[in-house]
Amino acid sequence: MIAKKKNIEIINNLTGKNISLMADKNMLSLVFRNLLTNAVKFSNPGGKIWVDAETNNQVVKFSIKDEGIGIPAEKITILFDLAENTTQNGTSGEKGTGLGLILSKEFIEMHKGKIWVESEPGKGSIFYFSIPKNTDL
């Protein structure tokens, strides 16, 4: 795995949390893979990535936080837009299609959820997505 090659520590804070929701397992797995892959891709060697979730009676909010290169504000506005699809190589030259975030957004919206990012260049990014606990797909 690329995370191992880049000596990136992934801290899974989901362990031990009793999170229950009605969702398509394959779709959510793909969203997690896309977000984790991006976090690794844009992290510098030796960095850390945190995976976490918060839950209330109706919604589960997941987060994937990295210490990577961050995203300029002008790019944040087009990250999830197919018409503005752009790609950027990772910190070790990793390539991508630029479609992972767009597909993730589609899958989260199919669950009647939201996906967004908070980021600052040089300080990393936090990608969030929230979905209702009970979703009719």
N, C-alpha and C positions, 0 to 999 in steps of 0.2 A: 504494500500500500504506500502511496505517496507520502502520507503523514509520517510513516516510519522513516522513509528516506530523508525527509526534511527535519526529523527529530522533533515533531510537533506533538505535544501532549494534548489529548482530548479528554476533558473532564466531564464525565456523565453524571449530572446531578439528578437524573431521572430515577436512578436506582433507589429503591425503597419507597418511592412515591406511589401511592395507590391511585392511578389515573384511569378512569373508566369513561369511555365514550363510544358512540355508535358512528363508525366511519369505515371507509374502504381502506383496508390494510395496505393493499398494493399502491394505491395513490399516495397515502401518507408516507410510506416507505420511500417512494420516489422523491417526494418533497424533501424528506430528511437527507437522502443521499445527495440530491442536488445542492442543498444548502451546506452540508458538511464538505462536499467536494470543493465548492467555491471557497469556503473558509480556509481549507487547506491550501488551495491554489494561490490565494492572495495573502497567505501568512508567510512571514520570513522564517527561515530555519531556526529551530529552537523555541518557537512561539507556543502559545496555548490557545485552546478553543474550549468553550464551555457550552454544554447543552443543558437546558433547564426547562421547566414548565411551572405555571401557576394555574390553579383551578378555582372556580367558584361554582355556584349552583348550576349555571347555564353554559359556561364557556371554559375551554382550556386554551391557555395562551402559552405557546412554545417559543423558546428563544435559542439562537445559536450566535454566540459572541466570539469574535476573534480579535487578535492583536495585530492584524495585518496592515496593509497599506492604506486602507480606507477608500472612500469613494467621494469624489468632489460633488458638491451640491447640484451642479448642472447635470450630472450623470444620474443622480438619484431619481430625478423626475422622469427619466426615460428607461430606467432599468426593466420595467415590466411591460414595455410597449413594443409590440411586434413590429410596428411600422418604423420604429427607431432602433431596431436591433443592431447593437454593436458588440464586438468582442474585444477582449483585452487579454494578453498573455499573463500568466501567473508569475510569481516572483522567481521561479526557477524555469521559466519559459514554457510552462504548461499551456496547452492550447484548449480552446473550448469552442462551442458553436454559438453561444449566446442565447440559446433557446431554453436552457434549464430553468431560469427564473420565470420565463414566460409560461412554460408548461406548469411550473409549480403554482403560479398565480391561478391558472385555469383550474387546476385540481382543488385548490383551496376554495375558490369561488363556487365550484360544484358542491362543496360541503357547506355553502352559505357562510363562508368565513372571510377573513381578511389577511393580507400579507403586506408587510412594510419593512422599511429599514431605517436605522439611525446610523449615521457614519460621519467620520471626520478624517480627512486625509492625514496619514501618518499616525493615526490613533486607533484604527480598526473599525469594525462594523458589528452591529447587532441586527440580525434578521429575525423578525417576529412573524408568527402566524397564529391566528386564533380561529377556532372552530367551535360551533355549538356542540354540547355533549350529545345531543340527539339530533341527527340530521337525516332527513328523508332524501336519499339520492335518487 
